[in-house]
Amino acid sequence: MATPALETVVPPHVRRTRLSLLGVFALFGLASAAWLSRLPTVRTQLGVSDAQLGAILTTGAVGALCAVIVSGAVVARFGSRTTLVFSSWVFVVATATLGLALATRSVPLLVVGLFVNGVTGALTNVPINTNAAAVERAMGRSVMSQFHATFSVGAVAGSALGALCAHLEVGLPVQLFVTAAFVGAARLALVPSATALTRGDQVDGTKEPQVDPRIDAALADPGAAETLDPPPARRRGGAVRAAAAAWREPRTVLIGLVVLAASLSEGTASNWLPIAVGDGFGQADATAALVLTTFTASMTLVRALGPQIVDRLGRTRTLVVSGTVATVGLLAFGLAPSFALAWVGVLLWGFGAALANPVALTAAADEPQHAPVRVSVVTTFGSVAQLSAPPVLGLLVDGIGARHTLTLIVVAMVVSVAASPAVRPIGAAALRTRR
């Protein structure tokens, strides 16, 4: 563990990077939740069933899966800054396409927009988390959950925005067009500062800079002794080989299972919670959006307290407690006889869902030279969850109802708890923490 004295001395450039990166996380959350909180409106406007909506949502997961498989190699090859600038522009195109699709009531165009939106999500998720891990190493303490808390703050704002727009009967296309312009411009403004620590700058106040993953890949190559700046073809080959090797690491795969479970939990809430509230309890779209806001707000609270929780309990016990609380919340929501009690269940579900992703991603990034490829591997598991869950859950929702279907996520919580020992620190991270 870092000493208190070291924890209080954070270099100015690290503080600037941290603040900018917090902003990028918040914008990512806002854009996602503002759209997802209005899925009941999408279903109504397009006149589709729950099963059809689930199939449509799958296209976004397909895009994310296609992108996340190569995202680690992309970040290692081109760097976080270039990747995030590119994904910011793609986000603008994707969100505007979604707005145009709903304005014209075109399902094919919506499918295209969702696919591209999935691509930009994957190309955002990997670099922002590897940069968050760099900030965490620079500060010498567990702060990953605070970045995810800021994502949740953005998600709360996005859910509230969606609820307000639904209440005021603001057209969803208008909401999406404004979101594309605002979030896209803000992201492009923040990216240069947010990625400063992964461009060779110092990350911990010492004279040892962060290892560039491209250099690490070159050093692993038998011919790397010739030069530390190999030709582009060799750099590309080294990045691809490093990404392939990460898939054969048992620890990385187990961490991926934790991310899969966490993604099922968070993604199911985002996609189906508003519909479950509306169909299961007869609530209006605005009320359903507020329930989703409760979920994201409870996650935000726990993530804000994450550094203290993780430092006190350790990574493994944090996952065990989180899975248990999420299970209680899921069962309460799915089986409660009243809307009020179900709402309390949503609160507990959010508490339990808060820390699994940040803890797992921190574990995947324990060794900075391998962080991009390992983070891309574990986030691939999350994309698989997003790909498989919508169609399966859509069919189940048609059969047994959305509220009861959500209780099946308890199985994922059991998997997360079983895989929790894999998140124990390794390498230099093991010297900063006891568990």
C-alpha positions in Angstrom: 0.0 0.0 0.0 1.2 3.5 -0.7 1.9 5.6 2.4 -0.4 8.5 3.3 2.3 11.0 2.4 2.7 9.6 -1.1 -1.1 9.5 -1.6 -1.4 13.2 -0.9 1.4 14.3 -3.3 0.0 14.1 -6.8 1.9 15.8 -9.6 0.0 18.6 -11.3 0.1 16.8 -14.7 -1.5 13.7 -13.1 -4.3 15.9 -11.6 -5.0 17.5 -15.0 -5.1 14.1 -16.7 -7.4 12.7 -14.0 -9.9 15.5 -14.3 -10.0 15.4 -18.1 -10.4 11.6 -18.0 -13.2 11.9 -15.4 -14.9 14.2 -17.9 -14.6 11.6 -20.7 -16.1 8.9 -18.5 -19.0 11.1 -17.6 -19.7 12.0 -21.2 -19.6 8.3 -22.1 -22.2 7.5 -19.4 -24.4 10.4 -20.3 -24.6 9.4 -24.0 -25.3 5.8 -23.2 -28.1 6.3 -20.6 -29.8 9.2 -22.4 -30.6 6.8 -25.3 -31.3 3.6 -23.2 -33.7 5.3 -20.8 -36.0 5.9 -23.7 -36.2 2.4 -25.1 -39.9 2.2 -24.3 -40.4 5.2 -26.7 -38.3 3.4 -29.3 -40.5 0.3 -29.0 -43.7 2.3 -29.3 -42.5 4.4 -32.3 -41.3 1.4 -34.2 -44.2 -0.8 -33.2 -42.1 -3.8 -32.4 -42.4 -6.6 -29.8 -40.0 -7.2 -26.9 -38.4 -10.1 -28.8 -38.0 -7.9 -31.9 -36.5 -5.1 -29.8 -34.1 -7.5 -28.3 -33.0 -8.7 -31.7 -32.5 -5.1 -32.9 -30.4 -4.2 -29.8 -28.2 -7.2 -30.6 -26.8 -5.3 -33.6 -25.1 -2.9 -31.2 -23.5 -5.7 -29.3 -22.3 -7.2 -32.7 -20.6 -3.9 -33.5 -19.0 -3.8 -30.0 -17.8 -7.4 -30.3 -16.3 -6.8 -33.8 -14.4 -3.8 -32.5 -13.3 -4.9 -29.1 -11.6 -8.0 -30.4 -9.1 -5.8 -32.2 -9.2 -2.7 -29.9 -6.3 -3.8 -27.8 -4.1 -4.2 -30.9 -5.4 -0.9 -32.2 -4.5 1.0 -29.0 -1.1 -0.6 -28.9 -0.5 0.2 -32.6 -1.9 3.8 -32.8 -2.1 4.9 -29.2 -5.0 6.0 -26.9 -5.2 9.5 -28.2 -5.6 8.7 -31.9 -8.1 5.9 -31.0 -10.2 8.2 -28.9 -10.3 11.0 -31.4 -11.4 8.6 -34.1 -14.1 7.0 -31.8 -15.4 10.5 -30.9 -16.1 11.3 -34.5 -17.6 7.9 -35.1 -19.9 8.5 -32.0 -21.2 11.7 -33.6 -22.1 9.8 -36.8 -23.6 6.9 -35.0 -25.8 9.0 -32.7 -27.0 11.2 -35.6 -27.8 8.0 -37.5 -30.0 6.8 -34.6 -31.8 10.1 -34.5 -32.4 10.0 -38.3 -33.6 6.4 -38.1 -36.2 7.3 -35.5 -37.3 10.4 -37.3 -38.0 8.3 -40.4 -39.1 5.2 -38.5 -36.6 3.1 -40.4 -35.6 -0.1 -38.7 -32.8 -0.9 -41.1 -31.2 2.5 -40.5 -31.6 2.0 -36.8 -29.7 -1.3 -37.1 -26.9 0.5 -38.9 -26.8 3.2 -36.2 -26.7 0.7 -33.4 -23.9 -1.3 -35.0 -21.7 1.8 -35.5 -22.6 2.9 -32.0 -21.3 -0.5 -30.7 -18.1 0.0 -32.6 -17.5 3.4 -31.1 -18.3 2.1 -27.6 -15.7 -0.6 -27.8 -13.1 1.8 -29.2 -13.8 4.2 -26.3 -14.0 1.6 -23.5 -10.6 0.1 -23.9 -8.4 3.2 -24.1 -10.3 5.1 -21.3 -9.8 2.2 -18.9 -6.1 1.7 -19.8 -5.6 5.4 -19.2 -7.6 5.2 -15.9 -5.2 2.4 -14.8 -2.3 4.6 -15.6 -3.7 7.4 -13.4 -4.3 4.8 -10.6 -0.6 3.8 -10.8 0.5 7.4 -10.8 -1.6 8.2 -7.7 -0.5 5.0 -5.9 -4.0 4.0 -4.7 -7.3 2.4 -5.9 -9.1 5.0 -7.8 -10.5 3.1 -10.8 -14.0 2.9 -9.2 -14.1 6.8 -9.1 -13.7 6.9 -12.9 -16.6 4.4 -13.1 -18.5 6.5 -10.6 -18.2 9.4 -12.9 -19.5 7.2 -15.7 -22.5 6.6 -13.5 -22.9 10.3 -12.7 -23.1 10.8 -16.5 -25.5 7.9 -16.7 -27.7 9.4 -14.0 -27.7 12.7 -15.8 -28.5 10.9 -19.1 -31.3 8.9 -17.5 -32.7 12.1 -15.9 -32.4 13.8 -19.3 -34.3 11.0 -20.9 -37.0 11.1 -18.3 -37.3 14.9 -18.6 -37.5 14.7 -22.4 -40.2 12.0 -22.2 -42.2 14.0 -19.7 -42.0 17.2 -21.8 -42.7 15.1 -24.9 -39.5 16.1 -26.6 -38.9 14.0 -29.7 -36.2 11.4 -29.3 -34.6 12.4 -32.6 -34.1 15.9 -31.3 -32.6 14.6 -28.1 -30.2 12.4 -30.0 -29.1 15.2 -32.4 -28.3 17.5 -29.5 -26.5 14.7 -27.7 -24.3 14.0 -30.7 -23.2 17.6 -31.1 -22.6 18.3 -27.4 -20.9 15.0 -26.4 -18.8 14.8 -29.5 -17.4 18.3 -29.2 -16.7 17.9 -25.4 -14.9 14.6 -25.9 -12.7 16.0 -28.6 -11.8 18.9 -26.3 -10.9 16.6 -23.4 -9.0 13.8 -25.2 -5.5 15.4 -25.5 -5.2 16.0 -21.7 -7.0 12.7 -20.8 -4.4 10.6 -22.6 -1.3 12.5 -21.4 0.0 9.6 -19.2 0.0 7.1 -22.0 2.2 9.1 -24.3 5.5 8.5 -22.4 4.9 10.9 -19.6 5.8 10.0 -16.0 3.0 8.2 -14.2 4.2 8.1 -10.6 6.4 11.1 -10.0 9.6 9.0 -10.4 12.0 9.0 -13.3 10.6 5.8 -14.7 8.1 6.4 -17.5 5.3 4.1 -18.4 6.4 1.4 -20.8 4.9 1.9 -24.2 3.1 -1.3 -25.2 4.5 -1.0 -28.7 8.1 -1.1 -27.3 7.2 -4.0 -25.1 5.9 -5.9 -28.1 9.1 -5.1 -30.1 11.3 -6.3 -27.2 9.5 -9.6 -27.2 10.4 -10.1 -30.8 13.6 -12.0 -31.5 14.8 -9.4 -33.9 14.1 -6.4 -31.7 17.7 -6.0 -30.7 18.3 -4.3 -34.0 16.1 -1.3 -33.0 13.5 0.0 -30.5 11.6 1.6 -33.3 10.9 -1.3 -35.8 9.1 -0.8 -39.1 5.3 -0.5 -39.1 4.8 -4.0 -40.2 6.7 -5.4 -37.3 4.9 -3.1 -34.8 1.6 -4.4 -36.2 2.7 -8.0 -35.9 3.9 -7.5 -32.3 0.6 -6.0 -31.3 -1.4 -8.9 -32.8 0.8 -11.5 -31.2 0.5 -9.9 -27.8 -3.3 -9.8 -28.2 -3.4 -13.5 -29.1 -1.2 -14.4 -26.2 -3.5 -12.7 -23.7 -6.3 -15.1 -24.6 -4.2 -18.0 -23.4 -3.7 -16.6 -19.9 -6.0 -18.3 -17.3 -6.1 -15.3 -15.0 -7.2 -13.0 -17.8 -9.9 -15.4 -18.9 -11.3 -15.7 -15.4 -11.3 -11.9 -15.0 -13.2 -11.9 -18.3 -15.9 -14.0 -16.7 -16.2 -11.4 -14.0 -16.6 -8.7 -16.6 -19.2 -10.9 -18.5 -21.3 -11.2 -15.3 -21.0 -7.5 -14.6 -21.9 -6.6 -18.1 -25.0 -8.8 -18.0 -26.0 -7.2 -14.8 -25.5 -3.6 -15.9 -26.6 -4.1 -19.5 -29.8 -5.9 -18.5 -30.7 -3.1 -16.2 -30.1 -0.5 -18.9 -31.9 -2.4 -21.6 -34.8 -4.0 -19.8 -35.4 -2.3 -16.5 -37.6 0.5 -17.9 -39.7 -2.0 -19.8 -39.9 -4.3 -16.8 -41.2 -1.4 -14.6 -43.7 -0.3 -17.3 -45.0 -3.8 -18.1 -44.7 -5.3 -14.7 -46.2 -2.5 -12.6 -48.1 -0.4 -15.2 -45.9 2.6 -14.7 -45.5 5.5 -17.2 -42.4 5.8 -19.3 -41.2 8.8 -17.2 -41.5 6.8 -14.0 -39.7 3.8 -15.6 -36.8 6.2 -16.5 -36.7 7.4 -12.9 -36.3 3.8 -11.7 -33.3 3.4 -14.1 -32.0 6.6 -12.6 -32.2 5.0 -9.2 -30.1 2.1 -10.4 -27.4 4.3 -11.8 -27.5 6.7 -8.8 -26.9 3.8 -6.4 -24.0 2.6 -8.5 -22.6 6.1 -8.5 -22.7 6.3 -4.7 -20.9 3.0 -4.2 -18.4 3.7 -6.9 -17.6 7.1 -5.4 -16.8 5.2 -2.1 -15.0 2.5 -4.1 -11.4 3.4 -3.1 -12.2 3.1 0.6 -14.2 -0.1 0.1 -11.6 -1.9 -2.1 -8.7 -0.8 0.1 -10.5 -2.1 3.2 -11.9 -5.3 1.9 -9.5 -6.1 -0.9 -10.5 -7.0 -4.4 -11.7 -10.5 -3.9 -13.9 -9.8 -0.9 -15.3 -6.8 -2.6 -16.5 -9.0 -5.5 -18.0 -11.5 -3.1 -20.0 -8.8 -1.2 -21.0 -7.1 -4.4 -22.4 -10.3 -5.9 -24.3 -11.1 -2.8 -26.0 -7.7 -2.5 -26.8 -7.7 -6.3 -28.4 -11.1 -5.9 -30.7 -9.9 -3.0 -31.7 -6.9 -5.1 -32.4 -8.9 -8.2 -34.6 -11.3 -6.3 -36.4 -8.5 -4.5 -37.2 -6.7 -7.8 -38.3 -9.9 -9.6 -40.4 -11.3 -6.8 -41.7 -8.3 -4.8 -45.5 -8.0 -4.4 -45.4 -4.2 -4.6 -43.8 -1.5 -6.7 -42.3 0.2 -3.7 -40.5 -3.0 -2.5 -39.3 -3.7 -6.1 -37.9 -0.2 -6.3 -35.9 -0.9 -3.1 -34.6 -4.0 -4.9 -33.4 -1.9 -7.7 -31.5 0.2 -5.2 -29.7 -2.9 -3.8 -29.1 -4.2 -7.3 -27.3 -1.0 -8.2 -25.2 -1.2 -5.0 -24.1 -4.7 -5.8 -23.4 -4.0 -9.5 -21.2 -1.0 -8.9 -17.7 -2.4 -8.3 -17.4 -5.6 -10.3 -16.3 -3.9 -13.5 -13.8 -1.4 -12.1 -12.2 -4.1 -9.9 -11.9 -6.5 -12.8 -10.5 -3.9 -15.2 -8.0 -2.7 -12.6 -6.9 -6.4 -12.2 -6.5 -6.8 -16.0 -4.3 -3.7 -16.1 -2.0 -4.6 -13.2 1.0 -4.8 -15.6 1.0 -1.6 -17.7 3.0 -3.0 -20.6 0.3 -5.6 -21.2 -2.7 -3.5 -20.1 -4.2 -2.6 -23.6 -4.4 -6.2 -24.8 -5.6 -7.7 -21.5 -8.2 -5.0 -21.1 -9.4 -5.6 -24.6 -9.7 -9.4 -23.9 -11.8 -9.0 -20.7 -14.0 -6.4 -22.3 -14.6 -8.8 -25.2 -16.4 -11.0 -22.6 -18.6 -8.0 -21.8 -19.4 -7.6 -25.5 -20.3 -11.3 -25.7 -22.7 -10.7 -22.9 -24.2 -7.8 -24.6 -24.5 -9.8 -27.8 -26.1 -12.8 -26.4 -28.4 -11.3 -23.7 -30.8 -9.1 -25.8 -32.2 -11.9 -28.0 -32.3 -14.5 -25.3 -33.9 -12.1 -22.8 -36.3 -10.8 -25.4 -37.7 -14.3 -26.0 -38.0 -14.9 -22.3 -39.6 -11.5 -21.7 -42.3 -12.5 -24.3 -42.8 -15.7 -22.4 -42.6 -15.0 -18.7 -42.4 -11.2 -18.5 -39.6 -8.8 -18.1 -39.6 -8.6 -14.3 -39.3 -12.3 -13.8 -36.7 -12.7 -16.6 -34.4 -10.3 -14.8 -34.1 -12.6 -11.8 -32.1 -15.0 -14.1 -29.1 -12.6 -13.8 -28.6 -14.2 -10.4 -26.7 -17.0 -12.2 -24.2 -14.4 -13.5 -23.6 -13.2 -9.9 -22.7 -16.7 -8.8 -20.2 -16.9 -11.7 -18.7 -13.6 -10.6 -18.2 -14.7 -7.0 -16.7 -18.0 -8.1 -14.1 -16.3 -10.3 -13.3 -13.6 -7.8 -9.9 -15.0 -6.7 -8.5 -14.2 -10.1 -8.5 -10.4 -9.4 -5.8 -10.6 -6.7 -3.0 -8.2 -7.6 0.1 -9.3 -9.5 3.3 -7.7 -10.4 4.0 -4.2 -9.1 0.3 -3.9 -8.1 0.9 -6.6 -5.5 3.4 -4.3 -3.8 0.9 -1.5 -3.4 -1.9 -3.6 -1.9 -2.2 -6.6 0.4 -5.2 -8.4 -1.2 
